[in-house]
Amino acid sequence: MVKLVELIAKAEGIGKILGQGVKRAAEIIGRGGAEQYAMHVGGQELPSHHPQFLPGLAITYTADPTPARHTAGGVHWWGGEGGKKLWAPFDIGMDLGASPKYDYSDKGRKAAIIAMSTQVENSLGFCQFASQVIYRTLPYIDLIYAVTGMKYTPQELLKVGHRIHTLRQLFNVREGVNPKKDFKLPKRVLEPFPEGPLAGVKLTEEDVERMREQYWETLGWDPSTGYPRRRTVEELGLAEIASDIISVLPP
């Protein structure tokens, strides 16, 4: 393993291929099936957290503008899939209740709200461990006021997160990314386990797609494409920034 890392770092031998990431490496190796062993979404390798254990990860892995991320914000780390009440990095002014682990009915909507609040935390420069390790919301609204003199309501701050999140997706649209087509979980991730603690767990491609569409709909993005809707872009004050692609956005 150490030797392999050295080869990748020096782009020598097989390391020159593996250093391009598992998606490209599988394409180069080919031989009629290498792709099935490449665990990635949209070219980004999956982390070590399995969606069959925390199904909320299936949403962020496939619906976030930067896929295959376990830190993109969602229900998986925020109490909702551990049987506890769902919470957020700061007071978002609403009670989301819980999100039972294998109840997929409302998970996409709640994941979208937590994702917006996570974008706020990220933009403030805080590590997510700051809120997650102590398992409570932090006074970010008060901290912003102390530094800037600007007093946000929870709804206003959540809108800031919504704007950041949408801007990230608009970048993808501009660069020709097709979220609906390009961001898919590998089939092996959804294969049921015959034994062990995840034996009998059912998480299908249809389950993931339903949660992802609900996530996009909550954000005001078109669930059939993943593109932000034109009216959402206008409401968030991003029309001028997105002027070069506004015509391709759904109404």
Phi, psi and omega in degrees: 000317178298317179297320180296320177298319178297318179296321178295315181298324183266357182054048180245143176057224180296336179297331178294329178278311183295331181294348179272002181096158187291329180296308181291323179299317180295323178294321180290316181292315175059242180060035171064046175155359180299330183299330182292345179260359181269104184271093183209164170231118180061026180093352178263123181296145179288145173281190188267028183242122190267130180297336178288339174273319176233090186301336178300334178296330180299331179288306183293328178297330187244344186249338180289149178303330172248101190288173177058035181248127177271355181250019185278357180089129182176192185278348190292321182262354193255036173088333189291336180253011176249014179087001181257172177294138179286137179226178185223168181300330177219171179293111182265004174076019178208155179258114181270355182066213179251171176225085182311140191309310186252026171257110187264003190294322185233013187291324181296318180296313181294323179297323180294319180294316178294325179297319178297317180293328178293325177298326176295312179300317179298317184291338178278352177087012180271142171286143181296337176297336181301321179264326186286322184294324181266000174051053172200160177290151180251154185280057183297326179298316179292323180294318178297318180296319181297326184271320189250341186081004180263125183254105179270147166274162177304320181294321179293320181290324177295326177293325175300314177298322178298318180295315179299314183298317181292322178298322178297320180288326177297326175301316179299316180301315180299325183273005175084015178285137176251094186303321182296320185267321190276336185254090180230143175290142174300147182300326182296331180293332183263357179292130181292148177274131180284342181206176180089183185296340180257011178299132178088354179288133180245114174224104186261168176300325178293321177299313181297316182295321179296317179293321181294318179295321177294322177299310180296320180298319179298326181278355184080025176255150181293118184291343181275345181230333187086359178281137174300140177288151182300318182292329176293317179299319180291318180297330181271001178073029183251006185299319182292319179297324183263020187300329183282348179236001186302329183290337182269354182280145176292151183294000000 
